[in-house]
Amino acid sequence: MIEHLKEMFGKQARTERFDIVRALHSMKMEENGNVSKHVLKMKSYMDLLERLGSPYPQDLATDIILNSLPKSYNAFIINYNLNGWEKPISELHGLLKTVEKNIPSKAPQVLMIREGKVKKNKRKNFKGKPQDGKGKGKTTPQNPPPKKKEKVAKDET
């Protein structure tokens, strides 16, 4: 009976292990993504594999995590490998959180181009009152129009 149960549930465990390995190896963190969430999710997959009896060795788990990081972490990856560090995943996670704080955010910049002339409002409000005439306060322009200069006749001598 035990043999029959092993055969029956062994296929399910193998299928589940395959799905977990596929998900783990296909994970890629997006640029400017949260490294903590990413590493914890990968760690949870590795813990599932361990429960299924197929644990990853520490060095392989580290390599898979480092491989899933975006290009902005390349300097850290090179430094990690050159120094020959062999950190547990929890320490690697802490290092990556520190590195994440030092990576400049590359938020997309939006440029807007307007066609035609730009109309400027010539009337400026005093005390931030609405200009549409619906406000209760008086609106007076800050810069009154310049006074017209009178022509002065030159004395001819």
GIKA-V446828 format. One record per helix or strand of 2 or more residues. SS is the DSSP state (H for helix, E for strand). FROM is the first residue (numbers start at 1). LEN is the number of residues. If there is no record, write none. Layout:
ss->SS from->FROM len->LEN
ss->SS from->FROM len->LEN
This chain:
ss->H from->2 len->25
ss->H from->35 len->17
ss->H from->58 len->10
ss->H from->71 len->12
ss->H from->89 len->14
